[in-house]
Amino acid sequence: MTDAPSTIAERSADVLARATPTTIAVRVRGLSDRAIAWLFITPTIALLLAINIFPLIWAVYLSFTNFRANRPNAEVEGVGLRNYRRVLNDPDIWIAMQTTAHFVFWTILLQTVIGFALAYLIDRKFRGHAFWTTVILIPMMLSPAVVGNFWRFLYQPQIGLFNYIVSFFTGIPPSSFEMLGSVTLAPWAIIIVDTWMWTPYVMLICLAGLRSIPDYIYEAAEVDRASTWRQFWSITVPMALPFIMLAVLFRGIENFKMFDMVMLLTGGGPGSTTEVASITLKREAFESWLTGRSSAFAIILFVAVFGLANIYVKALNKVKQR
Amino acid sequence: MRKVTKALMGMSSALVLSTAIPGMAKADELTLCWAAWDPANALVELSKDFTAATGTAMKFEFVPWPNFADRILNELNSGGKLCDLLIGDSQWLGGSAENGYYVKLNDFFDKEGIKMSDFAEAAVNAYSTWPKGTPNYWALPAMGDANGWFYRKDWFAKPDLQAEFKGKYGRDLGPPQTWDELKQVAEFFTGREIDGQKVYGAAIFTERASEGITMGATSALYPYGFKYETTPGKYDMDGAVNSPDSVAGLEAYKALYKCCQPPGYTDSYMGEGLDAFKSGQVAMAMNWFAFFPGLYKDEKVGGDKIGFFVNPKQKVAASTLGGQGISVVANTDNMDGALAYIKWFAQPDVQKKWWALGGYAVHNAVLNDPSFKTSQPFAADFLVAMNQVQDFWQEPSYAILLQAMQKRLHDYVVADQGTAQEALDSLVNDWKEIFEDEGKL
């Protein structure tokens, strides 16, 4: 004799169990581990194929055609490698690539240096460090749309706070320079905002790295009378290096496809000074409607990022294995 | 008893539904898509009469200007059913006609007795026909518009400024008649302090992403003699697009930008220009006539404080065309209702009310009315402008043609790269490549 189910849930479960046909229960019970694993994985694989792999294959196909999304009724013709040739021979696209490389280099450099320095300071666990950690993280929590609009106002030459602060320290009249309208200053205006927003992210990853270093290593170094500087270069940096490299990888990939911030701040201007690859791609694909050509450009970008990331991950693994 | 009640309720529900469904089908709802701006609000008001007359509910989908083309062209390209009626830009006509997005209206116009000769000829050519100028109608002219100017009449009237200007230039300080005069007036005001605020000469279009700088710069290029082709329809752009006159026009636009635009207006279009004027930063500003009724009503800068003038001439009189026609979207499920709206909208009385509410009717019954010129302080200038408008390419590939021009102009005017001649030569090369791809060259 079994005890009677005491709760509604238990009673419902019993009812369901009794309602399940015996044949199905036996069949499920008879599945192997591998079959059950496939059962769980299949929907995910199907979803991945549908939303990642298929569009990629479709884009590769389109890149060899003259298809334009705004002319769905027009005949689609194969154009061989013409789209790739045009993209690779287009000086404007190479300028956009150079602009992208410029952004990626400077943002990564600044974010890594400042982010690591902040993490190092926060790791000292001074009084109020938890509060300051939270304060530093705020920019990262904001939406890029908010950040872009917010900084647009800050950079406004007539009423923007940024120009007034620069003016206060340098004596240059606030309305005499335009951060977003000047060919030389506009790229730096974007680098400043991106650094402001994403340095906390690098800081968090570096902080995790610093916190993962066991205290006994420092204690042993103290016993050996190693100076703070020596401890920093011989223990802190090498042991945090995989984390720093990981942060660089994440930020590198993100900044390579930087779009929203540039679009909101300068729209790629003045002229084409801040037109990064993603903006050029958007213009080709959704303003000029050169779908085939933009697919070729997207594939080239994909291969470039994929190749660089692969090389980088191999280097990262080597560092981790040391 | 309960069973009887249930049965009765079931029968009555069935009866109500069976009568309601045909009723609903009769009371169609139409969705009209347009940009979100002042005239759209006037159209909502006007359309109440249509609902009252036909019982058809009107729904509106208004998209902010910066996203208008993206949103609506995506909708058309994807075969969406959002819009039954669409007030789309004149440049879209070519693509929409060739891709079958719009309904050709010739047969409908013939059947309903709607005559295109009842509308201003320039407006019909610009807003209705494809190929341009042929009697193939894809839209009914809905909103006439051109790029014009407005100025601070109260500043211009200041005796001390009048005297100073006359002493310097030997003529009265007033609305400029030519681009040379425009620059002089703009320079005169730039850097001056008025009402305790540093002011600037003129707010002009410099926007890069959509169409801003092209619409602004062509307001200088056309009067200087810019042409798209030497022979219309031949795509022979060399010597027209990059002619010495065109170069002079582009240089004039850049000179105005350099001397007299307020700081920070490096990517400005309609909204930014209005802001600059309303905040008392500029003496003059260019913008579409569509905004003029709202500006005139503005408590701070409107009324007696504002004046209007048509785009200044130089070698010739010319204005950049704005405005739109109303089309029936081919994919609509409510064709009869959409056509009924067009028929209703084409009536002279409706057009008169449209003008009275703030829409720019181009029906001859409105424009030829003796009282039209004095009906609004900007009405006479509107008439002049509409008789001298020039339009951008209406080709199916207009978007890519526009993007090329945006880039070349912004690179030269705002980013200071190269010369006007180089910018226009590059533009010719860009456009040639596009037309070669199209098989037109």
Interface residues (C-beta under 8 A of the other chain):
Chain A: N66 A69 N70 R71 P72 N73 A74 D92 Q156 P157 Q158 G160 S175 E178 L180 G181 V183 M263 T266 G267 G268 G269 P270 G271 S272 T273 R283 F286 E287 S288 W289 L290
Chain B: D70 L73 N74 N77 G79 G95 E98 N99 G100 E207 R208 A209 P262 P263 G264 Y265 T266 D267 P396 A399 I400 Q403 K407 H410 D411 Y412 V414 A415 D416 Q417 D437
